[in-house]
Amino acid sequence: MSTRALICYLDEHNVLTSTYNHYDGYDSGVGAALRAHYNEDSKAKEIANVGYISYLNSETGEWDAANTQAPKAIKIDRKTFAEQLYEHADGCWAQYIYIWDKFLGAWITIKVKEFSDMYVDLVEYNLQEKEAVTAVAEQQFNDNDLLDEIIDNISFHENLVKQEMIDVNTFYEEILAIRDYIKAVRSNPLQYV
């Protein structure tokens, strides 16, 4: 029986490019292969642009394909990210989604059984982004008041998600906005001193 998966690359323009994988899409199969053999930006982008893979060997990283098809690219709307991912996975019966996150420099694993399961994984993804954003902010900012404000803002939204007062998409949007701000600081630090 096949365990289908999507192997995705999310770029800086919020375009999600994906390759469909037919067999062994579970975390110890495709997930292990991606972390072992495609764990850098250029390789992640390359595998996400294949289009169709029948099988990805977790030991060697080699893949074969019984079919050919172009990769699928969709523009992600930050407000409906979870819904878009779920619809995309549901359309090809994918049980797992693997997303290369350039900012984290890591593969994110999202299990797609029910929308609620995916929601939990997306919250965890956002918390990983939160930790990365916080770490970068600590290195980038000399202004402790500004840093404290950024961290408090993230923590406030994290608590709202846990209490189900806001949804995961709003939290994701907040994390991305802070991440974009930090990118702006990196590119022009003098403007923010």
N, C-alpha and C positions, 0 to 999 in steps of 0.2 A: 504494500500500500504506500502511496506517495505522501510525503509531508511537504507541502508546497511552501515556498518562501519568496519574499521580495527582498532584493539586495539594492539598497538605495543610497544615493549620494545627494545631500542637501547642500546647495551652493550658497554663496553670499547674496544672491538675488532671490533667495527662497524658491528656487526651482528644484524640485525633487525628481531626479532621474532614477529609473528603476529597471532592474533585470529580473525576469521571472526565473525561479529555480524550481524544478519539478520534484526531485527526490531528496530525501534526508535533510529537509529544511530545518530540523530541530537544532537546538543550541549546541549539542555535542557533535553535530554534523557540519552544516553550513556555518554556524556560528564559530565553531572551532577553526574551520578552514580560513574564515575571514580574519580572525584575530592572529592566526599563525602566519598567513601568507599575503594578506592584503591590508596590513595594519599601518599604512601610511597614506597620505593624501592622494598621491598620483596613482597608486595601485587601487585604492578604494574607488576612485573615479573611473579607472579603467574597467574594473569588474562590474560596476553599476551600469556601464555603457555597452555591455555585451548584448543585451536584449533577451536572449533565451539560453538557459543552461539546463540540461537534463540532470547532470550530476556534478557536484564539486567535491573533489577528493580532499578530505580533511588532513591527510598525511602529506600530500605533495602540493596541494593547491591547484592542481590541474583540473580542467573541466572539459566535459564533452556535451555536445548538443545534438539532439535528434532533429531539431527544427531550427529555422532561422527566423528571427523577427527583430524588429528595431526596438531599442529601449523606449520605455514610455517616460515622457517628461510632463510633469504637471506643475503649475504655479501654485505654491502654497499660500493660502490666506492665513495669517497668524491667528485670526479670530476663530477660524473653523478647522484648525490643523487636525484635531482628533477625528472629526467627522470625515475630512478628506482622506486621511490615512485609512480609516475603517472602510470607507466606500471603495477605495483603490484595492485593498486587500481582499475584500469580499467579492469584488469583480472577477478575481482569478482564484478564489478559494484558498488564498494564502493563510497559513496558520501562524507564520512568523514574519515579522518585518525587521530587517537589519538596516539601520541608518548610520552612515558615516557622518559624524559631526566634526567639521573642520576646527571649530573652536576648542572642543574637548580633545581632539586628536584621538578619537576612540569610536568603536562600533557600539551603537545602542541597540539592545534587543527588546523588541516589543512582541508579546504573545497575543495572538488574535483569536480568542475563542468566542468571547462575547465582547461587546463594546465596553462593558464595565471592567473586564480584565485589562483591556488595552488602556483604559483610563488610568488604572493603577500604575501600569508601566510608564505611561507618559508623566504622571506625577513624579515617579522616581527619576525619570530622565530630566525633568525640570529641576529636581533637587541636585542632581549631578551638575547641571549647568549653573545652579545657584552657587555651589561650592567653587566651581572654576571661576565664575565671575567675581566672587568674593576674594579669592586668592589673587587674581589679577589686580583687583581694585586695591588690595593691601600693598601691592608692589608699586602701583602707579601713582597713588595719591599721597601727597605730603600733608594735606589738610585733613586732620583727624575728624573734625566735625562733619565734613562732606562724606568721608568714608563711613562714619557711623550712621549718617542719614541714609546712604545707599544700602547698607546692610540691614538697617531697621526696616526699610521699605520692602526689601525682599522677604524678610522674616514675617512681616505683617501679612503679606499676600500668601505666604506659605501657610500661615495659621488659618487664614480665611478658606483656603482650599481644604485643609483638614476638617474644618467645621462645616464644609459644604456650603459656605456662604458665597463663594465664587467658583466658577468652573476652572478646569485645568487649562483651557484655552486662554483665559484671561491671565492666569499665572504665567503661562508660556510667553504671552505677549509682553508682560512686564520684564521677564528675564531677558528676552531679546532686545527690548528697548535699552536696558542697562548695558547689555553686551555691546550694542551699537554705540552707546555713549563712551564706553571704555575704548572701543576701536578708534573713535574720534580723538580721544585723549592720546592714544598711542601715536596716531599719525601727526598730531600737532600739539605736543605737550605744553608748549609755551603759552598757547591760547588759554589754557585752563589753570595756569599757576596763579 
